[in-house]
Each structure stands twice: as structure tokens, then as C-alpha cells.
């Protein structure tokens, strides 16, 4: 992705240190953390990312049907009470 717009964000020192540490742990940059957080928080996913997410969900083997049918498929049967 080409980055063509620049902005300046001021952080208090403790928050910046936490972000820098997290970025280091994730082998990322503070800028990428902020961009990712914005996409997540405000639902700003690209069309490509949305299509990939739909394809990922379609590939899953999930129960389908009415709520009652899904509950039966998802929960173990309950035995008789003592």
C-alpha cells in the first residue's frame, strides 16, 4: 500500500512508550499500529480485505439452520438428572 498522506499525532510519553513496545513485539511500526487500530475501530477495511474475510468465512464448516438446530449441533446432549 502506498502511503501518501502525513499527519502528526501527539501522545503522552507513557502511551507512546507502550505503543513503541507493542510495535517492537509485533515487528511493526507505531504508524502501522495506529493505521491498523483506525481500520479496526472505524470499520475502514479495504474491499480486498472484506472479500478475503468473506472467503475465509465461507471456507469454514459452521453449523447452519434454525437457532434450535444450531444449539443442538453446538452443545453436547444433556443426560437425565439424578
N, C-alpha and C positions, 0 to 999 in steps of 0.2 A: 504494500500500500504506500502510495506517495504521500508524504507529509508536506503540505504547502501552506498551512496557516500556523501562526505562532501566537501564543498567549503567555502572559505572566501570571502565576498564581503565588500568592504569599501564604506560607504555612508557619505556624508557630514551631519553634525548634524541636520540641518533643514529637510532634506529629510528623515532621519531615524525617526525623531520625527513625521513627517506626516504619515509615514508607520506604526509606532507603534500605533498611534492614530486610524488609519483606521483599523488595525488589532484588536484593542480593541473593536471598534464599531461593527465589524463583528464577534466577539468572535472567533478570529483566531490567528494565529501567523504571525510574519513578514515573516518567512520562507515559510509558506503556501501562503501568498500573492505573494511572488516572484515566487514560483513554478507555481501558477495559471497564473500570468502575462506572464511567459515564454510560457506556453501552449497556451494561447490566442494569443500572439504576433507572435509566430512562427508556429502555427498550429500543435502543438505536442500532439493532443488528442489521448488517447488510443483507441484501436479498440473497446473496450466495450463502451466508451463514444460516438464514432461515430455511432455505431449500435443503441444506445439509442436515439441519436439525429434523426436518420432516422426514427425510430419507432415513435417518437414524432411527426415528420412532417407528417408521413403517417396517423396518427390519426386525423390530423386537417381537417376541412372541408373547403378546399380552392377552389376558382374558377379555372376551367381548360378550355382550349380551346385556340383559337387564341387570339392575343393581343386585337383585336377589341371586341371579346366576353367577355374577362375578364374586359375590360374597361366598357362595358355595364353592367356587373354584379356588378361592384365595385362602380360605380358612379350613383348618382340619375339622373333621366332624366331631361333634361333642358327644361323648358317651353318656350313658344313663347316670343319673345321680345316685349315690349310695343310699 
